[in-house]
Amino acid sequence: MIEVFEAFGWTLLLGGLAVAVLFITALDKKR
């Protein structure tokens, strides 16, 4: 169960980083 939670946490972390990068690039393109 801990392994599943750890994998989910890493996926969430990487997903959040990807979304943040896309959001920043989108803001840069708008400016």
C-alpha distance matrix in Angstrom:
0.0 3.8 5.4 5.2 6.3 8.6 10.0 10.7 12.3 14.4 15.5 16.5 18.3 20.2 21.0 22.4 24.5 25.8 26.8 28.4 30.4 31.6 32.6 34.6 36.3 37.2 38.7 40.7 42.0 43.2 45.1
3.8 0.0 3.8 5.4 5.1 6.1 8.6 9.8 10.4 12.3 14.2 15.1 16.2 18.3 19.7 20.7 22.5 24.2 25.4 26.6 28.6 30.1 31.1 32.7 34.6 35.8 37.1 38.9 40.5 41.7 43.4
5.4 3.8 0.0 3.8 5.4 5.0 6.1 8.5 9.7 10.6 12.3 14.1 15.2 16.5 18.1 19.7 21.1 22.5 24.1 25.6 27.1 28.5 29.9 31.6 33.1 34.4 36.0 37.6 39.0 40.5 42.3
5.2 5.4 3.8 0.0 3.8 5.4 5.2 6.1 8.5 10.0 10.6 12.2 14.1 15.4 16.3 18.1 20.0 21.0 22.2 24.1 25.8 26.8 28.1 30.2 31.6 32.6 34.3 36.1 37.4 38.7 40.7
6.3 5.1 5.4 3.8 0.0 3.8 5.5 5.0 6.1 8.7 9.8 10.4 12.1 14.2 15.0 16.2 18.3 19.8 20.7 22.2 24.3 25.5 26.4 28.3 30.2 31.1 32.5 34.4 36.0 37.0 38.9
8.6 6.1 5.0 5.4 3.8 0.0 3.8 5.4 5.0 6.2 8.6 9.8 10.4 12.3 14.0 15.2 16.5 18.3 19.8 20.9 22.6 24.3 25.5 27.0 28.7 30.1 31.5 33.0 34.7 36.1 37.7
10.0 8.6 6.1 5.2 5.5 3.8 0.0 3.8 5.4 5.2 6.2 8.6 9.8 10.6 12.1 14.1 15.4 16.5 18.2 19.8 21.2 22.5 24.0 25.8 27.1 28.4 30.2 31.7 33.0 34.6 36.4
10.7 9.8 8.5 6.1 5.0 5.4 3.8 0.0 3.8 5.5 5.1 6.1 8.5 10.0 10.3 12.1 14.2 15.2 16.2 18.1 20.0 20.9 22.1 24.2 25.7 26.6 28.3 30.1 31.4 32.6 34.6
12.3 10.4 9.7 8.5 6.1 5.0 5.4 3.8 0.0 3.8 5.5 5.1 6.1 8.6 9.7 10.4 12.3 14.2 15.2 16.3 18.4 19.9 20.7 22.4 24.4 25.5 26.8 28.5 30.2 31.4 33.0
14.4 12.3 10.6 10.0 8.7 6.2 5.2 5.5 3.8 0.0 3.8 5.4 5.0 6.1 8.4 9.7 10.6 12.2 14.1 15.2 16.5 18.3 19.7 21.1 22.6 24.2 25.7 27.0 28.7 30.3 31.8
15.5 14.2 12.3 10.6 9.8 8.6 6.2 5.1 5.5 3.8 0.0 3.8 5.4 5.2 5.9 8.4 9.9 10.5 12.1 14.0 15.4 16.4 18.0 19.9 21.1 22.3 24.2 25.7 26.9 28.5 30.4
16.5 15.1 14.1 12.2 10.4 9.8 8.6 6.1 5.1 5.4 3.8 0.0 3.8 5.6 5.0 6.0 8.6 9.9 10.4 12.1 14.2 15.2 16.1 18.2 19.9 20.8 22.3 24.2 25.6 26.7 28.6
18.3 16.2 15.2 14.1 12.1 10.4 9.8 8.5 6.1 5.0 5.4 3.8 0.0 3.8 5.4 5.1 6.3 8.7 9.9 10.5 12.4 14.3 15.2 16.5 18.5 19.9 21.1 22.6 24.5 25.8 27.3
20.2 18.3 16.5 15.4 14.2 12.3 10.6 10.0 8.6 6.1 5.2 5.6 3.8 0.0 3.8 5.4 5.1 6.2 8.6 9.8 10.6 12.3 14.1 15.4 16.6 18.3 20.0 21.2 22.7 24.5 26.0
21.0 19.7 18.1 16.3 15.0 14.0 12.1 10.3 9.7 8.4 5.9 5.0 5.4 3.8 0.0 3.8 5.4 5.1 6.2 8.5 9.9 10.6 12.1 14.2 15.5 16.4 18.3 20.0 21.1 22.6 24.6
22.4 20.7 19.7 18.1 16.2 15.2 14.1 12.1 10.4 9.7 8.4 6.0 5.1 5.4 3.8 0.0 3.8 5.5 5.1 6.1 8.6 9.9 10.3 12.2 14.3 15.2 16.4 18.3 19.9 21.0 22.7
24.5 22.5 21.1 20.0 18.3 16.5 15.4 14.2 12.3 10.6 9.9 8.6 6.3 5.1 5.4 3.8 0.0 3.8 5.5 5.0 6.2 8.6 9.8 10.6 12.3 14.1 15.3 16.5 18.4 20.0 21.3
25.8 24.2 22.5 21.0 19.8 18.3 16.5 15.2 14.2 12.2 10.5 9.9 8.7 6.2 5.1 5.5 3.8 0.0 3.8 5.4 5.2 6.2 8.5 10.0 10.7 12.2 14.3 15.4 16.6 18.5 20.3
26.8 25.4 24.1 22.2 20.7 19.8 18.2 16.2 15.2 14.1 12.1 10.4 9.9 8.6 6.2 5.1 5.5 3.8 0.0 3.8 5.5 5.1 6.0 8.6 9.9 10.4 12.2 14.2 15.3 16.5 18.5
28.4 26.6 25.6 24.1 22.2 20.9 19.8 18.1 16.3 15.2 14.0 12.1 10.5 9.8 8.5 6.1 5.0 5.4 3.8 0.0 3.8 5.5 5.0 6.1 8.6 9.8 10.6 12.3 14.3 15.4 16.8
30.4 28.6 27.1 25.8 24.3 22.6 21.2 20.0 18.4 16.5 15.4 14.2 12.4 10.6 9.9 8.6 6.2 5.2 5.5 3.8 0.0 3.8 5.4 5.2 6.2 8.5 9.9 10.6 12.3 14.3 15.6
31.6 30.1 28.5 26.8 25.5 24.3 22.5 20.9 19.9 18.3 16.4 15.2 14.3 12.3 10.6 9.9 8.6 6.2 5.1 5.5 3.8 0.0 3.8 5.5 5.2 6.1 8.6 9.9 10.5 12.3 14.4
32.6 31.1 29.9 28.1 26.4 25.5 24.0 22.1 20.7 19.7 18.0 16.1 15.2 14.1 12.1 10.3 9.8 8.5 6.0 5.0 5.4 3.8 0.0 3.8 5.5 5.1 6.3 8.7 10.0 10.7 12.6
34.6 32.7 31.6 30.2 28.3 27.0 25.8 24.2 22.4 21.1 19.9 18.2 16.5 15.4 14.2 12.2 10.6 10.0 8.6 6.1 5.2 5.5 3.8 0.0 3.8 5.4 5.1 6.2 8.7 10.0 10.8
36.3 34.6 33.1 31.6 30.2 28.7 27.1 25.7 24.4 22.6 21.1 19.9 18.5 16.6 15.5 14.3 12.3 10.7 9.9 8.6 6.2 5.2 5.5 3.8 0.0 3.8 5.4 5.0 6.2 8.7 10.0
37.2 35.8 34.4 32.6 31.1 30.1 28.4 26.6 25.5 24.2 22.3 20.8 19.9 18.3 16.4 15.2 14.1 12.2 10.4 9.8 8.5 6.1 5.1 5.4 3.8 0.0 3.8 5.4 5.1 6.3 8.8
38.7 37.1 36.0 34.3 32.5 31.5 30.2 28.3 26.8 25.7 24.2 22.3 21.1 20.0 18.3 16.4 15.3 14.3 12.2 10.6 9.9 8.6 6.3 5.1 5.4 3.8 0.0 3.8 5.5 5.1 6.4
40.7 38.9 37.6 36.1 34.4 33.0 31.7 30.1 28.5 27.0 25.7 24.2 22.6 21.2 20.0 18.3 16.5 15.4 14.2 12.3 10.6 9.9 8.7 6.2 5.0 5.4 3.8 0.0 3.8 5.5 5.2
42.0 40.5 39.0 37.4 36.0 34.7 33.0 31.4 30.2 28.7 26.9 25.6 24.5 22.7 21.1 19.9 18.4 16.6 15.3 14.3 12.3 10.5 10.0 8.7 6.2 5.1 5.5 3.8 0.0 3.8 5.4
43.2 41.7 40.5 38.7 37.0 36.1 34.6 32.6 31.4 30.3 28.5 26.7 25.8 24.5 22.6 21.0 20.0 18.5 16.5 15.4 14.3 12.3 10.7 10.0 8.7 6.3 5.1 5.5 3.8 0.0 3.8
45.1 43.4 42.3 40.7 38.9 37.7 36.4 34.6 33.0 31.8 30.4 28.6 27.3 26.0 24.6 22.7 21.3 20.3 18.5 16.8 15.6 14.4 12.6 10.8 10.0 8.8 6.4 5.2 5.4 3.8 0.0
